[in-house]
Amino acid sequence: MNETATLGGGCFWCLEAVYLGAEGVNAVESGYAGGHARHPSYEQVCDGDTGHAEVVKVDFDPAKISYREILDIFFAIHDPTQVNRQGNDVGTQYRSVIFTHSDGQRETALQAIREIGEQRIYDGKIVTEVLALGDNYWAAEAYHQNYFAQHPNQGYCSFVVAPKVAKFRQKFAHRIKAG
């Protein structure tokens, strides 16, 4: 039986491109979560008034990749010490957040954050939020889905998304989908 992880760590194009290449991941959808508006548009989310984060909903097979491994990838490809930003992307929509689907996911996420903090992998304090998702998820517009694959030479994709994909492939070579 498949599980779902919902994660926000900057621009959803970056996370989507990475997880689409991970073994055990069946599907990835870019969307918005954690805000107060129903069915927000990209423009509304970018204005910062809705409270949503750009997220990816990752459908995965826990027999092939664990939720903890999904989180290990998440923490390796974004900076969880930056408040409401990732690099030059600034705003609450770019915050580091894990939206959980169960108590077990919540415990695993909190444990991962504790361990990363104890290992001092990052210079700063981990600011990643851990929140229950509930029914607060909205799929992003169709043009945001599979964005990197459709626009690999677009400037943002070349300079921001591609390095994150390369980092994933280097650090998690054993997790790259075959073919």
N, C-alpha and C positions, 0 to 999 in steps of 0.2 A: 504494500500500500504506500502510495506516495505521500510526501509531506510538503509543506509550503513554508518558506522563509520570506519575510518581508524586511528589506534593509534599505537604509538611506545613508549614503556616504559621499555626498557631493552630487555631481551631475549624473542622472540615471543612465545616460549613454555609456559612461565608463563602466559602471557596475554590470549593465546588461551585456556589453561586449565580453567582459571577463567571464561571467557565469555561463554564457552561451557556449563557451569553449571548455567548460568543466565536465569531466566524466561523471555520470550519475545525475546530471541536470537534464531534465526532460523539456522544460520550457522556461522562458523568462519573459516577463511583461513589465514594461515601464509604467509607472503610475504615480499617484499622489496619495499621501496618507498623513493622518495626524492633525488635520485642520478642522475648521468649523463649518466650512461651506460644503454643500452637497454638489457633486459633479463639477468641480472647479475646472476652469480652462488653464492652459499653460500660461497665458498672459496674466490671469488672476493670481496664480501661484507665484509667478515671477515678481509681481507687484509687492509680494510679501504680506498682503493683508489677510490671507485666508488661514495662515498658520500651518499649511501643508509642507511636507518635505517631499522632494523628488525621491522616489523609491523604486526598487525592483521587487517584483513578486517572483520568487524562484521556486519552481516545482521540481522536486528532486526525489530520487529513489534512495531511502536510507539504507538499503542493502548494498548500495554502491558507493555512497558518500554520506557521511554522518552530518547531522546538524552542526556539530562542533567543527567539522572540517569546512563547512560552508562559512562559519564564523571566522575560522582561521584565515581563509582567503579574504574575507571582508576586511579584517584588521590589517592585512598585509598590503592592500591596494588603496587604502585611504589613510589620512592622518586623523586618528580619533581624538587628538588633543586640540583641534581647532574648533572654536565655538562659532557656529553659524557661518561656516565657510569651508572651502577646500581650495587652497591656492588662491587664484584670482577670482574664483566664483564666490561671491559674498551674498549672504542673506539667509534667513531662517530656513529657506527651502533646501539649502545645502548642508544642513546640520547632520551630525553623525547620530544615527538612531536605529535601534533594532525594535521592530514591532513584532511582538510575540503572538503565537497562535495557541499556546498552551502554557500551563504552569511549568512543565518540563523544559520548554524552550526558554522560559524566563530564567529558571535556575541555571541552565547551561550558559546563557548569555552573561548573567551576573558572575558566574564562576570564571568565564573566559576573561572578562574585564578585570577581575581580581588578579588572575594569574599574569596577565599582560602588564598590569601595574606593578606587581611584585618583581617581574623580570626586568623592569626598567628598559623596555625596548624603545620607548619614546622618552624624550626629555621632559615633556610636560605631563600633566595629569590627564587621564582618560576622561573625556566629557560625554561619551556616548550615552544617550538616553536609552532606557529599556522600558517600553510601554506596551500594554496590551493593544492589539490591533482592533478587535471588535469588528464592527461593520464600517470602519472608517478608511476605506480604500477605494480609489477610483482609477480606472485605467486611463493612461495618457492617450492623447490623440494618436490616430493611426500613423501619422508621419514620424512619431517618435519611436515607434517599434522597429527593432532591428536597424537602428540608425547608423551605427558604425559600419556595418556590412554594406549598407547602401551608399554611404558617403565617406569612404576611407580617405579620400584626398582632400576633404573639406578641412580648412585650417584648424579648427578646434579638435577635430578627430585626429589629425596628424600630430599635433603638438601636445594634446592632453590625453586623449583616449588611447592612442597607440602605445605610448610609454607604459600605461597601466596594464594593458594587455601583455606587453613584453615582460613586464615585471612578474605578472602571474605565470606566464609560460616558463620563465626562468626558475622562479621559486617553487612552483608547483608542477614541475614537468611530469611527475607521476600522476597528475590529475587531469591532463589534457585529453580531450576526447580523441579517440582514434578516427582517422579518416577525415 
